[in-house]
Amino acid sequence: MNEMTELERGYRRLVAFFPKSFRTENSEEIIAVLLATASPDQRRPGLTESLDLLAGAFRMHMGLSRAPRSVVTAVRLMCLGAVAELAVLITVLVTQGSIRAAAVARYPHYTAAATQAVGHDVTGDMVVLPILVLAWLWVAWGNGRGSQLARVAAIVFASLYTLVLVLELSEDVALVAPAAMIASSVAWALGVAAVVFILRPRSWPYYERPARDRAQDALV
Amino acid sequence: MHEATFMILTALADGSQHGYGIIGEVAEISGGRVALRAGTLYTALDRLRADGLVDVDREEIVDNRLRRYYRLTPEGGQRLAAEASRLQANAQAALSRLSPGGNPSLGVI
């Protein structure tokens, strides 16, 4: 039996990112093709082929390899929404000092109350925002697989997000970092755009497949 | 239809091919312009098999490694023919408008 080369080990590590049941059926074949297409002196997987394999594994995990283009676009927008939400969280953490200073400057007679209010806001954001990131990723994953539940959840999620954003905009703007508000608005726009795509006529048949077919897709 | 999907179906149009063979065929058909990578190829094959356009023809073991051959299904052949006709009609429409008779400002192409 041939000894495994460093290149093959590298390819196996990358192929391990694919879903298990897809690997069971295809990994040996993919490894064979990767080794056949490698240059004779290649010792490690190249950057482009590594990214290609990781992108393929991501599409498989999200169920995107079998979804129509409108659903694929919606899922991509949802993933970007998760990134935007993460940006909101980072912005809140980075700018909390300046927001606290702005609140104190605005309410000089209520320094303690203003500081406390900002503190509560930041604590709330630190709890809620990671949950929102996970919620975005869950609806993306579910929609990629054609789950009706995830589709309805995405619509409800986008509606609630619209309501919360309107309420936030009506709040005292001194207590909200402009960058966080911009990132929130971007996340909202991404959510609304994603809903438009999952409601397009081309997307409907994908969600109307029998549960048996969706379960079969989930196996690969 | 994505270009990569069209190319994979075209590569299988005149007979079954294994993964490495498909990559070579696609490079040849496109004159080296499309370089399919393994991740793209196997994600596309997974979708094409799920859609019933491609199926596994046979499997072989060569140098202790699995070699699986894929073939076009009758439905895959019909879809490829329909897409090729559509592309041909579009190309013909574009070329006729670009010809000297179609657009005098362009002269001879």
HADDOCK unambig.tbl for C-alpha pairs under 7 A between the chains (distance, minus, plus):
assign (segid A and resid 28 and name CA) (segid B and resid 66 and name CA) 6.30 0.50 0.50
assign (segid A and resid 29 and name CA) (segid B and resid 66 and name CA) 5.41 0.50 0.50
assign (segid A and resid 29 and name CA) (segid B and resid 67 and name CA) 6.19 0.50 0.50
assign (segid A and resid 30 and name CA) (segid B and resid 38 and name CA) 6.60 0.50 0.50
assign (segid A and resid 32 and name CA) (segid B and resid 65 and name CA) 6.27 0.50 0.50
assign (segid A and resid 33 and name CA) (segid B and resid 19 and name CA) 6.40 0.50 0.50
assign (segid A and resid 33 and name CA) (segid B and resid 20 and name CA) 5.39 0.50 0.50
assign (segid A and resid 33 and name CA) (segid B and resid 38 and name CA) 6.92 0.50 0.50
assign (segid A and resid 34 and name CA) (segid B and resid 38 and name CA) 6.46 0.50 0.50
assign (segid A and resid 49 and name CA) (segid B and resid 37 and name CA) 6.67 0.50 0.50
assign (segid A and resid 52 and name CA) (segid B and resid 37 and name CA) 6.96 0.50 0.50
assign (segid A and resid 52 and name CA) (segid B and resid 39 and name CA) 5.31 0.50 0.50
assign (segid A and resid 52 and name CA) (segid B and resid 40 and name CA) 6.60 0.50 0.50
assign (segid A and resid 53 and name CA) (segid B and resid 39 and name CA) 4.35 0.50 0.50
assign (segid A and resid 56 and name CA) (segid B and resid 39 and name CA) 5.07 0.50 0.50
assign (segid A and resid 56 and name CA) (segid B and resid 40 and name CA) 6.20 0.50 0.50
assign (segid A and resid 56 and name CA) (segid B and resid 43 and name CA) 5.97 0.50 0.50
assign (segid A and resid 65 and name CA) (segid B and resid 43 and name CA) 5.92 0.50 0.50
assign (segid A and resid 65 and name CA) (segid B and resid 44 and name CA) 6.88 0.50 0.50
assign (segid A and resid 65 and name CA) (segid B and resid 47 and name CA) 5.65 0.50 0.50
assign (segid A and resid 66 and name CA) (segid B and resid 47 and name CA) 5.04 0.50 0.50
